[in-house]
Protein backbone atom coordinates (compact mmCIF):
# COMPACT_ATOMS: atom_id res chain seq x y z
CA UNK A 1 0.00 0.00 0.00
CA UNK A 2 1.18 3.49 -0.78
CA UNK A 3 0.07 6.84 0.66
CA UNK A 4 -3.13 6.79 -1.44
CA UNK A 5 -4.15 3.33 -0.29
CA UNK A 6 -3.33 1.62 -3.59
CA UNK A 7 -1.87 -1.85 -3.73
CA UNK A 8 1.32 -2.64 -5.66
CA UNK A 9 -0.68 -4.21 -8.47
CA UNK A 10 -2.92 -1.15 -8.94
CA UNK A 11 0.14 1.08 -9.11
CA UNK A 12 1.73 -1.18 -11.71
CA UNK A 13 -1.46 -1.26 -13.80
CA UNK A 14 -1.75 2.49 -13.66
CA UNK A 15 1.79 2.89 -14.98
CA UNK A 16 1.15 0.48 -17.82
CA UNK A 17 -1.97 2.36 -18.85
CA UNK A 18 -0.10 5.64 -18.90
CA UNK A 19 2.63 4.23 -21.10
CA UNK A 20 0.31 3.12 -23.89
CA UNK A 21 -0.73 6.55 -25.16
CA UNK A 22 -0.26 6.80 -28.90
CA UNK A 23 2.13 9.65 -29.71
CA UNK A 24 0.77 10.03 -33.23
CA UNK A 25 -2.71 10.66 -31.90
CA UNK A 26 -1.32 13.11 -29.36
CA UNK A 27 0.38 15.12 -32.11
CA UNK A 28 -2.66 14.84 -34.35
CA UNK A 29 -4.95 16.00 -31.57
CA UNK A 30 -2.76 19.01 -30.91
CA UNK A 31 -2.53 19.94 -34.56
CA UNK A 32 -6.20 19.25 -35.07
CA UNK A 33 -7.11 21.53 -32.19
CA UNK A 34 -5.28 24.39 -33.89
CA UNK A 35 -6.91 23.66 -37.20
CA UNK A 36 -10.40 23.47 -35.76
CA UNK A 37 -9.73 26.79 -34.13
CA UNK A 38 -8.59 28.28 -37.43
CA UNK A 39 -11.56 26.88 -39.32
CA UNK A 40 -14.02 28.14 -36.77
CA UNK A 41 -12.44 31.58 -36.77
CA UNK A 42 -13.16 31.79 -40.46
CA UNK A 43 -16.65 30.38 -40.20
CA UNK A 44 -17.72 32.35 -37.24
CA UNK A 45 -18.55 35.71 -38.73
CA UNK A 46 -21.20 34.15 -40.92
CA UNK A 47 -22.70 31.25 -39.06
CA UNK A 48 -24.54 31.12 -35.76
CA UNK A 49 -22.67 30.07 -32.62
CA UNK A 50 -24.94 27.10 -32.10
CA UNK A 51 -24.02 25.73 -35.50
CA UNK A 52 -20.31 26.33 -34.82
CA UNK A 53 -20.46 24.26 -31.67
CA UNK A 54 -22.10 21.36 -33.43
CA UNK A 55 -19.75 21.61 -36.37
CA UNK A 56 -16.65 21.47 -34.23
CA UNK A 57 -16.97 17.72 -33.79
CA UNK A 58 -17.42 17.13 -37.51
CA UNK A 59 -14.46 19.27 -38.41
CA UNK A 60 -12.35 17.49 -35.81
CA UNK A 61 -13.25 14.13 -37.25
CA UNK A 62 -12.39 15.25 -40.76
CA UNK A 63 -9.17 16.92 -39.72
CA UNK A 64 -7.95 13.95 -37.72
CA UNK A 65 -8.30 11.76 -40.78
CA UNK A 66 -6.37 14.27 -42.87
CA UNK A 67 -3.60 14.81 -40.40
CA UNK A 68 -3.09 11.29 -39.17
CA UNK A 69 -0.65 10.56 -41.97
CA UNK A 70 1.73 13.46 -41.64
CA UNK A 71 2.47 14.65 -38.14
CA UNK A 72 6.18 14.87 -38.90
CA UNK A 73 6.60 17.71 -41.35
CA UNK A 74 5.79 20.42 -38.88
CA UNK A 75 6.28 23.70 -40.73
CA UNK A 76 4.99 22.57 -44.03
CA UNK A 77 2.11 21.09 -42.15
CA UNK A 78 1.21 24.24 -40.36
CA UNK A 79 1.20 26.17 -43.58
CA UNK A 80 -0.96 23.50 -45.12
CA UNK A 81 -3.36 23.70 -42.20
CA UNK A 82 -3.75 27.42 -42.52
CA UNK A 83 -4.60 27.04 -46.20
CA UNK A 84 -6.95 24.16 -45.47
CA UNK A 85 -8.65 26.12 -42.71
CA UNK A 86 -9.25 29.03 -45.03
CA UNK A 87 -10.72 26.87 -47.74
CA UNK A 88 -12.88 24.77 -45.43
CA UNK A 89 -14.01 27.82 -43.48
CA UNK A 90 -14.67 29.83 -46.61
CA UNK A 91 -16.62 27.06 -48.26
CA UNK A 92 -18.68 26.29 -45.20
CA UNK A 93 -19.77 29.87 -44.86
CA UNK A 94 -20.09 30.46 -48.58
CA UNK A 95 -22.27 27.46 -49.28
CA UNK A 96 -24.03 27.11 -45.96
CA UNK A 97 -27.78 27.14 -46.23
CA UNK A 98 -27.73 29.04 -42.95
CA UNK A 99 -25.99 31.95 -44.62
CA UNK A 100 -28.64 34.14 -46.28
CA UNK A 101 -26.19 35.80 -48.65
CA UNK A 102 -24.27 32.66 -49.52
CA UNK A 103 -22.86 32.96 -52.99
CA UNK A 104 -24.21 29.77 -54.35
CA UNK A 105 -26.97 28.83 -52.03
CA UNK A 106 -26.94 25.05 -51.67
CA UNK A 107 -30.01 24.03 -49.74
CA UNK A 108 -29.51 20.87 -47.74
CA UNK A 109 -31.86 20.31 -44.86
CA UNK A 110 -30.67 23.01 -42.45
CA UNK A 111 -31.04 20.70 -39.51
CA UNK A 112 -28.64 18.32 -41.18
CA UNK A 113 -25.39 20.01 -40.28
CA UNK A 114 -23.52 17.02 -41.53
CA UNK A 115 -24.78 17.49 -45.05
CA UNK A 116 -23.68 21.13 -45.01
CA UNK A 117 -20.23 20.12 -43.92
CA UNK A 118 -20.10 17.37 -46.53
CA UNK A 119 -21.13 19.79 -49.23
CA UNK A 120 -18.54 22.29 -48.13
CA UNK A 121 -15.78 19.70 -47.98
CA UNK A 122 -16.83 18.24 -51.29
CA UNK A 123 -16.62 21.66 -52.87
CA UNK A 124 -13.02 22.13 -51.82
FIMIKE-664544 format. One line per field, with one value per residue: residue in three letters; residue number from 1; x, y, z of N, C-alpha, C in turn. Coordinates in nm, 3 decimals. Layout:
N
type <- (Ala/...)
seq <- (NUM/...)
nx <- (X/...)
ny <- (Y/...)
nz <- (Z/...)
cax <- (X/...)
cay <- (Y/...)
caz <- (Z/...)
cx <- (X/...)
cy <- (Y/...)
cz <- (Z/...)
//
This chain:
124
type <- (Unk/Unk/Unk/Unk/Unk/Unk/Unk/Unk/Unk/Unk/Unk/Unk/Unk/Unk/Unk/Unk/Unk/Unk/Unk/Unk/Unk/Unk/Unk/Unk/Unk/Unk/Unk/Unk/Unk/Unk/Unk/Unk/Unk/Unk/Unk/Unk/Unk/Unk/Unk/Unk/Unk/Unk/Unk/Unk/Unk/Unk/Unk/Unk/Unk/Unk/Unk/Unk/Unk/Unk/Unk/Unk/Unk/Unk/Unk/Unk/Unk/Unk/Unk/Unk/Unk/Unk/Unk/Unk/Unk/Unk/Unk/Unk/Unk/Unk/Unk/Unk/Unk/Unk/Unk/Unk/Unk/Unk/Unk/Unk/Unk/Unk/Unk/Unk/Unk/Unk/Unk/Unk/Unk/Unk/Unk/Unk/Unk/Unk/Unk/Unk/Unk/Unk/Unk/Unk/Unk/Unk/Unk/Unk/Unk/Unk/Unk/Unk/Unk/Unk/Unk/Unk/Unk/Unk/Unk/Unk/Unk/Unk/Unk/Unk)
seq <- (1/2/3/4/5/6/7/8/9/10/11/12/13/14/15/16/17/18/19/20/21/22/23/24/25/26/27/28/29/30/31/32/33/34/35/36/37/38/39/40/41/42/43/44/45/46/47/48/49/50/51/52/53/54/55/56/57/58/59/60/61/62/63/64/65/66/67/68/69/70/71/72/73/74/75/76/77/78/79/80/81/82/83/84/85/86/87/88/89/90/91/92/93/94/95/96/97/98/99/100/101/102/103/104/105/106/107/108/109/110/111/112/113/114/115/116/117/118/119/120/121/122/123/124)
nx <- (0.084/0.046/0.074/-0.174/-0.339/-0.330/-0.275/0.023/-0.016/-0.220/-0.085/0.110/-0.049/-0.163/0.061/0.127/-0.095/-0.066/0.161/0.083/-0.015/-0.081/0.157/0.129/-0.140/-0.156/-0.003/-0.152/-0.393/-0.324/-0.247/-0.479/-0.650/-0.560/-0.622/-0.898/-0.964/-0.874/-1.036/-1.289/-1.263/-1.275/-1.523/-1.687/-1.786/-2.003/-2.179/-2.414/-2.354/-2.440/-2.447/-2.177/-2.073/-2.178/-2.064/-1.801/-1.723/-1.755/-1.572/-1.340/-1.329/-1.294/-1.055/-0.876/-0.857/-0.732/-0.489/-0.365/-0.176/0.049/0.226/0.475/0.607/0.649/0.654/0.576/0.343/0.195/0.158/0.010/-0.216/-0.318/-0.394/-0.580/-0.766/-0.863/-0.982/-1.172/-1.321/-1.406/-1.559/-1.754/-1.893/-1.961/-2.125/-2.315/-2.640/-2.737/-2.652/-2.765/-2.677/-2.527/-2.306/-2.375/-2.624/-2.659/-2.902/-2.924/-3.098/-3.150/-3.130/-2.968/-2.666/-2.451/-2.472/-2.430/-2.167/-2.049/-2.108/-1.963/-1.704/-1.681/-1.687/-1.441)
ny <- (-0.121/0.223/0.577/0.661/0.456/0.251/-0.069/-0.262/-0.382/-0.230/0.009/-0.065/-0.138/0.108/0.249/0.109/0.161/0.435/0.441/0.355/0.549/0.680/0.832/0.948/1.008/1.192/1.406/1.454/1.530/1.765/1.926/1.917/2.050/2.310/2.352/2.323/2.541/2.743/2.702/2.749/3.014/3.132/3.063/3.179/3.445/3.434/3.229/3.099/3.074/2.843/2.657/2.649/2.526/2.268/2.191/2.171/1.916/1.763/1.880/1.825/1.548/1.511/1.647/1.505/1.267/1.363/1.454/1.250/1.108/1.268/1.381/1.466/1.653/1.941/2.237/2.271/2.148/2.311/2.533/2.424/2.358/2.608/2.698/2.505/2.547/2.795/2.740/2.541/2.678/2.902/2.782/2.653/2.869/3.000/2.834/2.756/2.672/2.816/3.063/3.360/3.527/3.359/3.265/3.078/2.938/2.646/2.414/2.214/2.014/2.223/2.139/1.932/1.929/1.789/1.735/1.985/2.028/1.823/1.897/2.132/2.040/1.876/2.055/2.168)
nz <- (0.000/-0.081/-0.010/-0.099/-0.056/-0.243/-0.386/-0.466/-0.715/-0.839/-0.870/-1.050/-1.272/-1.333/-1.420/-1.650/-1.809/-1.851/-2.008/-2.259/-2.433/-2.755/-2.947/-3.198/-3.220/-3.018/-3.119/-3.349/-3.235/-3.114/-3.328/-3.470/-3.302/-3.326/-3.592/-3.603/-3.457/-3.625/-3.849/-3.741/-3.671/-3.915/-4.001/-3.827/-3.849/-4.009/-3.950/-3.716/-3.360/-3.238/-3.440/-3.498/-3.270/-3.292/-3.525/-3.473/-3.384/-3.614/-3.787/-3.649/-3.669/-3.942/-3.982/-3.825/-3.967/-4.196/-4.099/-3.976/-4.119/-4.165/-3.932/-3.904/-4.066/-3.965/-4.017/-4.282/-4.262/-4.091/-4.246/-4.444/-4.303/-4.241/-4.489/-4.554/-4.357/-4.427/-4.672/-4.605/-4.411/-4.557/-4.756/-4.609/-4.500/-4.729/-4.873/-4.702/-4.602/-4.406/-4.431/-4.535/-4.742/-4.900/-5.159/-5.343/-5.314/-5.165/-5.080/-4.841/-4.599/-4.337/-4.076/-4.095/-4.024/-4.091/-4.360/-4.467/-4.399/-4.542/-4.803/-4.813/-4.779/-4.993/-5.195/-5.185)
cax <- (0.000/0.118/0.007/-0.313/-0.415/-0.333/-0.187/0.132/-0.068/-0.292/0.014/0.173/-0.146/-0.175/0.179/0.115/-0.197/-0.010/0.263/0.031/-0.073/-0.026/0.213/0.077/-0.271/-0.132/0.038/-0.266/-0.495/-0.276/-0.253/-0.620/-0.711/-0.528/-0.691/-1.040/-0.973/-0.859/-1.156/-1.402/-1.244/-1.316/-1.665/-1.772/-1.855/-2.120/-2.270/-2.454/-2.267/-2.494/-2.402/-2.031/-2.046/-2.210/-1.975/-1.665/-1.697/-1.742/-1.446/-1.235/-1.325/-1.239/-0.917/-0.795/-0.830/-0.637/-0.360/-0.309/-0.065/0.173/0.247/0.618/0.660/0.579/0.628/0.499/0.211/0.121/0.120/-0.096/-0.336/-0.375/-0.460/-0.695/-0.865/-0.925/-1.072/-1.288/-1.401/-1.467/-1.662/-1.868/-1.977/-2.009/-2.227/-2.403/-2.778/-2.773/-2.599/-2.864/-2.619/-2.427/-2.286/-2.421/-2.697/-2.694/-3.001/-2.951/-3.186/-3.067/-3.104/-2.864/-2.539/-2.352/-2.478/-2.368/-2.023/-2.010/-2.113/-1.854/-1.578/-1.683/-1.662/-1.302)
cay <- (0.000/0.349/0.684/0.679/0.333/0.162/-0.185/-0.264/-0.421/-0.115/0.108/-0.118/-0.126/0.249/0.289/0.048/0.236/0.564/0.423/0.312/0.655/0.680/0.965/1.003/1.066/1.311/1.512/1.484/1.600/1.901/1.994/1.925/2.153/2.439/2.366/2.347/2.679/2.828/2.688/2.814/3.158/3.179/3.038/3.235/3.571/3.415/3.125/3.112/3.007/2.710/2.573/2.633/2.426/2.136/2.161/2.147/1.772/1.713/1.927/1.749/1.413/1.525/1.692/1.395/1.176/1.427/1.481/1.129/1.056/1.346/1.465/1.487/1.771/2.042/2.370/2.257/2.109/2.424/2.617/2.350/2.370/2.742/2.704/2.416/2.612/2.903/2.687/2.477/2.782/2.983/2.706/2.629/2.987/3.046/2.746/2.711/2.714/2.904/3.195/3.414/3.580/3.266/3.296/2.977/2.883/2.505/2.403/2.087/2.031/2.301/2.070/1.832/2.001/1.702/1.749/2.113/2.012/1.737/1.979/2.229/1.970/1.824/2.166/2.213)
caz <- (0.000/-0.078/0.066/-0.144/-0.029/-0.359/-0.373/-0.566/-0.847/-0.894/-0.911/-1.171/-1.380/-1.366/-1.498/-1.782/-1.885/-1.890/-2.110/-2.389/-2.516/-2.890/-2.971/-3.323/-3.190/-2.936/-3.211/-3.435/-3.157/-3.091/-3.456/-3.507/-3.219/-3.389/-3.720/-3.576/-3.413/-3.743/-3.932/-3.677/-3.677/-4.046/-4.020/-3.724/-3.873/-4.092/-3.906/-3.576/-3.262/-3.210/-3.550/-3.482/-3.167/-3.343/-3.637/-3.423/-3.379/-3.751/-3.841/-3.581/-3.725/-4.076/-3.972/-3.772/-4.078/-4.287/-4.040/-3.917/-4.197/-4.164/-3.814/-3.890/-4.135/-3.888/-4.073/-4.403/-4.215/-4.036/-4.358/-4.512/-4.220/-4.252/-4.620/-4.547/-4.271/-4.503/-4.774/-4.543/-4.348/-4.661/-4.826/-4.520/-4.486/-4.858/-4.928/-4.596/-4.623/-4.295/-4.462/-4.628/-4.865/-4.952/-5.299/-5.435/-5.203/-5.167/-4.974/-4.774/-4.486/-4.245/-3.951/-4.118/-4.028/-4.153/-4.505/-4.501/-4.392/-4.653/-4.923/-4.813/-4.798/-5.129/-5.287/-5.182)
cx <- (0.087/0.033/-0.140/-0.396/-0.425/-0.239/-0.079/0.078/-0.139/-0.194/0.076/0.079/-0.160/-0.060/0.169/0.016/-0.140/0.085/0.205/-0.025/-0.003/0.026/0.159/-0.055/-0.253/-0.095/-0.081/-0.368/-0.455/-0.292/-0.397/-0.691/-0.686/-0.611/-0.839/-1.058/-0.968/-0.985/-1.270/-1.387/-1.294/-1.466/-1.746/-1.842/-1.983/-2.224/-2.295/-2.367/-2.312/-2.444/-2.253/-2.000/-2.068/-2.112/-1.838/-1.630/-1.674/-1.609/-1.332/-1.217/-1.254/-1.089/-0.828/-0.760/-0.721/-0.496/-0.289/-0.182/0.062/0.183/0.391/0.667/0.595/0.549/0.543/0.354/0.130/0.074/-0.002/-0.228/-0.402/-0.454/-0.588/-0.806/-0.938/-1.025/-1.194/-1.381/-1.476/-1.582/-1.782/-1.956/-2.035/-2.127/-2.329/-2.545/-2.820/-2.723/-2.687/-2.801/-2.507/-2.426/-2.366/-2.514/-2.737/-2.796/-3.016/-3.049/-3.106/-3.041/-2.992/-2.730/-2.436/-2.352/-2.414/-2.217/-1.974/-2.005/-1.991/-1.720/-1.567/-1.644/-1.520/-1.242)
cy <- (0.126/0.453/0.697/0.553/0.240/0.045/-0.177/-0.288/-0.303/-0.010/0.064/-0.103/0.018/0.294/0.234/0.126/0.367/0.550/0.407/0.423/0.661/0.819/1.030/1.074/1.194/1.429/1.555/1.567/1.745/1.984/2.022/2.033/2.290/2.459/2.393/2.492/2.773/2.825/2.767/2.966/3.212/3.160/3.136/3.364/3.551/3.329/3.136/3.027/2.864/2.612/2.547/2.523/2.286/2.094/2.120/1.999/1.717/1.755/1.846/1.613/1.416/1.556/1.579/1.297/1.234/1.426/1.354/1.085/1.139/1.437/1.511/1.616/1.894/2.171/2.366/2.228/2.227/2.518/2.556/2.367/2.505/2.754/2.624/2.483/2.720/2.845/2.622/2.585/2.864/2.909/2.682/2.753/3.029/2.962/2.704/2.760/2.809/3.047/3.258/3.473/3.490/3.279/3.203/2.886/2.737/2.489/2.259/2.116/2.104/2.230/1.968/1.901/1.919/1.721/1.881/2.096/1.928/1.817/2.069/2.159/1.918/1.934/2.220/2.182)
cz <- (0.000/-0.004/0.027/-0.125/-0.149/-0.335/-0.480/-0.706/-0.915/-0.946/-1.043/-1.291/-1.427/-1.454/-1.639/-1.868/-1.937/-2.008/-2.249/-2.476/-2.652/-2.924/-3.098/-3.297/-3.108/-3.026/-3.295/-3.360/-3.138/-3.219/-3.492/-3.427/-3.282/-3.515/-3.697/-3.537/-3.534/-3.829/-3.871/-3.681/-3.810/-4.070/-3.938/-3.759/-3.953/-4.024/-3.755/-3.483/-3.237/-3.316/-3.537/-3.382/-3.220/-3.452/-3.589/-3.429/-3.520/-3.811/-3.780/-3.645/-3.861/-4.071/-3.922/-3.882/-4.167/-4.230/-3.994/-3.989/-4.190/-4.043/-3.809/-3.953/-4.076/-3.966/-4.197/-4.366/-4.166/-4.146/-4.429/-4.435/-4.239/-4.382/-4.613/-4.467/-4.349/-4.600/-4.710/-4.487/-4.450/-4.726/-4.736/-4.518/-4.620/-4.907/-4.823/-4.622/-4.512/-4.322/-4.570/-4.754/-4.916/-5.103/-5.388/-5.357/-5.221/-5.056/-4.925/-4.662/-4.377/-4.114/-3.970/-4.138/-4.104/-4.304/-4.548/-4.503/-4.510/-4.783/-4.927/-4.836/-4.940/-5.227/-5.277/-5.314)
//
